[in-house]
Amino acid sequence: MNNIKLFESKQVRSHWDAEEEQWYFSIIDVVDVLTDSSNPRDYWFKMKIRVKTEDGLELSTVCRQLKLKAPDGKMRETDVANVKTILRIIQSIPSPKAEPFKQWLAKVGYERMQEIADPAQSLGRARENWQKLGRSEKWIQQRMTGQETRNKLTDYWKDSGIEKSDEFAFLTNIIHQEWRGLTVKKHKDLKGLKNQNIRDHMSEAELIFTALAELSTRQIAESDEANGVNENAVASKKGGKIAKNARLALEQKTGKSVVTGENFLPPAKEIKKLK
């Protein structure tokens, strides 16, 4: 299970290994949080060399690689480590955030145990995170409803023989390009996003039309009994077109564009304060 955790409003990509029952975290994201480096990837590369020279420890041997969503929206191999290794890495990074981050790691682990016992708690935590980021209750409700619609669509895709992450991305892009007139990447560019989840930066209208497109896609796919990538691609285009027609009708009535470059990124002054 891949998802994103927040530490002081910064994103840390993570993966829960159900078999091992432990978290793995993106090392690059951890380095970024602790150092505020302009190039955390280069920092991590040089740090591995330094640790090997000073301590004789090859950090790469105690880490692993997993596919996590990269800033361009694609699933890419990423260096990750479990909590034990992350704590070892933290020792080699002089940072005033080291202790708060250790406490955060412990909290994440404890919360995961709670969520396993009571899955409803994960929804509550998601709501809390969005509230902390200043989202309105109306927006949060729409975001959660849209996620449920999305999950039902991806469940159908899995049942119809789609397994690879790039196939999911391909179909998603068809839907969104059809209704928006923009690819996911171009829409992220419009909003000035990098590694952020675009759905967390959509307006209420964008969330609603995305949900309409994905709901329509699933129902068309079910009706046509679509199987495999090619048949689901046809359903995706049809579903996206339904939302497109609805978008154009609304825009004609209001004179306002549904697709927007607005985002929820903190202003530049606030970013400097966080650093």
C-alpha positions as CSV (number, residue, x, y, z in Angstrom):
1,M,0.0,0.0,0.0
2,N,1.6,3.3,-1.1
3,N,0.5,6.6,0.3
4,I,1.8,10.0,1.4
5,K,2.4,11.1,5.0
6,L,2.8,14.7,6.1
7,F,5.6,16.0,8.4
8,E,5.3,19.7,9.0
9,S,3.3,20.1,5.7
10,K,6.0,18.3,3.8
11,Q,5.2,15.1,1.9
12,V,6.9,11.8,2.7
13,R,6.1,9.0,0.3
14,S,5.6,5.7,2.1
15,H,4.7,2.0,1.6
16,W,3.2,-0.3,4.1
17,D,4.4,-3.9,3.6
18,A,1.5,-6.1,4.8
19,E,3.6,-9.3,5.0
20,E,6.5,-7.7,7.0
21,E,4.0,-5.4,8.8
22,Q,6.3,-2.4,8.7
23,W,6.6,0.9,6.9
24,Y,9.1,1.8,4.2
25,F,9.8,5.5,3.6
26,S,11.3,7.4,0.6
27,I,14.8,8.2,1.7
28,I,15.0,11.2,-0.7
29,D,11.8,12.7,1.0
30,V,13.3,12.1,4.5
31,V,16.5,13.9,3.4
32,D,14.5,16.7,2.0
33,V,12.5,17.1,5.3
34,L,15.6,17.1,7.5
35,T,18.0,19.2,5.4
36,D,15.8,21.5,3.2
37,S,18.4,20.7,0.6
38,S,17.8,22.1,-2.9
39,N,19.0,18.7,-4.3
40,P,18.1,16.0,-1.7
41,R,19.0,13.3,-4.3
42,D,22.6,14.6,-4.6
43,Y,22.8,15.0,-0.7
44,W,21.8,11.3,-0.4
45,F,24.4,10.2,-3.0
46,K,27.2,12.1,-1.2
47,M,26.0,10.9,2.2
48,K,26.3,7.3,1.2
49,I,29.9,7.9,0.1
50,R,30.7,9.7,3.4
51,V,29.2,7.1,5.6
52,K,31.0,4.3,3.8
53,T,34.3,6.2,4.2
54,E,33.8,7.1,7.8
55,D,32.0,4.1,9.2
56,G,32.6,1.4,6.6
57,L,28.8,0.9,6.2
58,E,27.3,0.5,2.8
59,L,23.9,2.1,3.3
60,S,22.6,0.7,-0.1
61,T,22.8,-2.8,1.4
62,V,20.4,-2.0,4.2
63,C,17.9,-0.2,1.9
64,R,15.7,-1.4,-0.9
65,Q,14.0,0.0,-4.0
66,L,10.2,0.2,-4.5
67,K,8.1,1.9,-7.1
68,L,6.6,5.1,-5.7
69,K,4.9,7.9,-7.6
70,A,7.5,10.4,-8.8
71,P,7.0,14.2,-9.3
72,D,6.1,13.5,-13.0
73,G,3.2,11.3,-11.8
74,K,4.8,8.0,-13.0
75,M,5.7,5.1,-10.7
76,R,9.5,5.0,-10.5
77,E,12.1,2.9,-8.6
78,T,12.9,4.8,-5.4
79,D,15.3,4.2,-2.5
80,V,13.3,3.3,0.6
81,A,14.1,2.1,4.1
82,N,12.3,0.8,7.1
83,V,12.1,2.7,10.4
84,K,15.2,1.0,11.8
85,T,17.3,2.0,8.8
86,I,15.8,5.5,8.6
87,L,16.8,6.1,12.3
88,R,20.4,5.0,11.3
89,I,20.3,7.5,8.4
90,I,19.1,10.3,10.7
91,Q,22.2,9.8,12.8
92,S,24.3,10.9,9.8
93,I,22.3,14.0,9.1
94,P,22.9,17.0,11.4
95,S,19.4,18.5,11.7
96,P,17.3,20.3,14.4
97,K,14.4,18.3,13.0
98,A,15.9,15.0,13.9
99,E,14.2,14.5,17.2
100,P,10.7,15.7,16.0
101,F,11.0,13.4,13.0
102,K,11.9,10.4,15.2
103,Q,8.7,11.1,17.2
104,W,6.8,11.4,14.0
105,L,8.0,8.0,12.9
106,A,6.8,6.4,16.1
107,K,3.4,8.1,15.8
108,V,3.0,6.9,12.2
109,G,3.8,3.3,13.3
110,Y,1.3,3.5,16.2
111,E,-1.4,5.0,14.1
112,R,-1.0,2.2,11.5
113,M,-1.6,-0.4,14.2
114,Q,-4.8,1.4,15.1
115,E,-5.9,1.5,11.5
116,I,-5.4,-2.2,11.0
117,A,-7.7,-2.8,14.0
118,D,-10.2,-0.2,12.9
119,P,-9.9,0.8,9.2
120,A,-12.3,3.7,9.7
121,Q,-9.6,5.6,11.6
122,S,-7.5,6.0,8.3
123,L,-10.4,8.1,6.9
124,G,-10.5,10.1,10.0
125,R,-6.7,10.8,9.8
126,A,-7.0,11.8,6.2
127,R,-9.7,14.3,7.2
128,E,-7.5,15.7,9.9
129,N,-4.6,16.2,7.5
130,W,-6.8,18.1,5.1
131,Q,-8.2,20.2,7.9
132,K,-4.6,21.0,9.0
133,L,-3.9,22.2,5.5
134,G,-6.8,24.5,5.6
135,R,-9.4,22.7,3.5
136,S,-13.0,23.4,4.0
137,E,-15.4,20.7,5.2
138,K,-17.2,20.9,1.9
139,W,-14.0,20.4,0.0
140,I,-13.0,17.5,2.2
141,Q,-16.3,15.7,1.7
142,Q,-16.0,16.0,-2.0
143,R,-12.4,14.8,-1.9
144,M,-13.4,11.7,0.1
145,T,-16.4,11.0,-2.1
146,G,-14.2,11.3,-5.2
147,Q,-11.7,8.9,-3.8
148,E,-14.3,6.3,-3.2
149,T,-15.5,6.7,-6.8
150,R,-11.8,6.3,-7.9
151,N,-11.3,3.2,-5.8
152,K,-14.3,1.5,-7.4
153,L,-13.0,2.2,-10.8
154,T,-9.5,0.9,-10.1
155,D,-11.1,-2.2,-8.5
156,Y,-13.0,-2.8,-11.7
157,W,-9.8,-2.4,-13.7
158,K,-8.0,-4.9,-11.6
159,D,-10.8,-7.4,-12.0
160,S,-10.7,-6.9,-15.8
161,G,-7.0,-8.0,-16.1
162,I,-5.2,-4.7,-15.6
163,E,-2.2,-5.0,-13.2
164,K,0.6,-2.7,-14.2
165,S,0.9,0.8,-12.8
166,D,1.7,2.3,-16.1
167,E,-1.6,0.8,-17.5
168,F,-3.5,2.5,-14.7
169,A,-1.8,5.8,-15.4
170,F,-2.5,5.4,-19.2
171,L,-6.2,4.9,-18.6
172,T,-6.4,7.7,-16.0
173,N,-4.8,10.0,-18.5
174,I,-7.3,9.2,-21.2
175,I,-10.2,10.0,-18.9
176,H,-8.7,13.3,-17.7
177,Q,-7.5,14.5,-21.0
178,E,-10.9,13.8,-22.5
179,W,-12.9,15.8,-19.9
180,R,-10.3,18.5,-19.1
181,G,-8.7,19.0,-22.5
182,L,-5.4,18.6,-20.6
183,T,-3.2,15.6,-19.7
184,V,-2.6,15.1,-16.0
185,K,1.0,16.4,-16.4
186,K,-0.1,19.5,-18.2
187,H,-2.8,20.2,-15.6
188,K,-0.2,19.8,-12.8
189,D,2.1,22.2,-14.7
190,L,-0.8,24.6,-14.9
191,K,-1.2,24.5,-11.1
192,G,2.5,24.7,-10.5
193,L,2.7,21.3,-8.9
194,K,5.7,18.9,-8.7
195,N,5.4,15.8,-6.6
196,Q,2.1,16.7,-5.0
197,N,-1.1,14.7,-5.6
198,I,-3.1,16.8,-8.1
199,R,-6.4,15.7,-6.5
200,D,-5.3,17.4,-3.3
201,H,-5.1,20.7,-5.3
202,M,-8.3,20.5,-7.3
203,S,-11.1,23.0,-6.8
204,E,-14.5,21.7,-5.8
205,A,-15.7,21.7,-9.4
206,E,-12.6,19.9,-10.6
207,L,-13.2,17.2,-8.0
208,I,-16.8,16.8,-9.0
209,F,-16.1,16.5,-12.7
210,T,-13.3,14.1,-12.1
211,A,-15.6,11.9,-10.1
212,L,-18.3,12.2,-12.8
213,A,-15.8,11.1,-15.5
214,E,-14.6,8.1,-13.4
215,L,-18.1,7.1,-12.4
216,S,-19.2,7.2,-16.0
217,T,-16.2,5.3,-17.1
218,R,-16.8,2.5,-14.6
219,Q,-20.5,2.2,-15.4
220,I,-19.8,2.1,-19.2
221,A,-17.0,-0.4,-18.7
222,E,-19.4,-2.6,-16.6
223,S,-22.2,-2.3,-19.2
224,D,-19.8,-3.2,-22.1
225,E,-18.0,-5.8,-20.0
226,A,-14.7,-4.2,-20.9
227,N,-11.7,-6.4,-20.5
228,G,-8.0,-5.5,-20.7
229,V,-6.4,-2.2,-21.5
230,N,-7.7,-1.6,-25.1
231,E,-11.4,-2.2,-24.2
232,N,-11.1,-0.1,-21.0
233,A,-9.4,2.6,-23.0
234,V,-12.5,2.9,-25.1
235,A,-14.7,3.1,-22.0
236,S,-12.4,5.7,-20.5
237,K,-12.7,7.9,-23.5
238,K,-16.5,7.6,-23.4
239,G,-16.7,8.3,-19.7
240,G,-14.4,11.3,-20.0
241,K,-16.6,12.7,-22.8
242,I,-19.7,12.6,-20.7
243,A,-17.9,14.8,-18.1
244,K,-16.5,17.0,-20.9
245,N,-20.0,17.7,-22.3
246,A,-21.2,18.6,-18.7
247,R,-18.2,20.8,-18.2
248,L,-18.8,22.7,-21.5
249,A,-22.5,23.2,-20.6
250,L,-21.6,24.6,-17.2
251,E,-18.9,26.9,-18.6
252,Q,-21.3,28.2,-21.3
253,K,-23.9,29.1,-18.6
254,T,-21.4,30.6,-16.1
255,G,-18.7,32.0,-18.4
256,K,-16.1,30.6,-16.0
257,S,-13.6,27.8,-16.7
258,V,-13.9,24.7,-14.6
259,V,-10.2,23.7,-15.1
260,T,-8.1,26.1,-13.1
261,G,-4.5,26.8,-12.2
262,E,-5.4,27.5,-8.6
263,N,-3.8,25.3,-6.0
264,F,-3.4,24.9,-2.2
265,L,0.3,25.4,-2.1
266,P,1.5,27.7,0.8
267,P,2.6,31.2,-0.3
268,A,6.3,31.8,-0.8
269,K,6.6,33.7,2.6
270,E,5.0,30.8,4.4
271,I,7.4,28.3,2.8
272,K,10.4,30.4,4.0
273,K,9.0,30.4,7.6
274,L,8.7,26.6,7.4
275,K,12.4,26.4,6.5
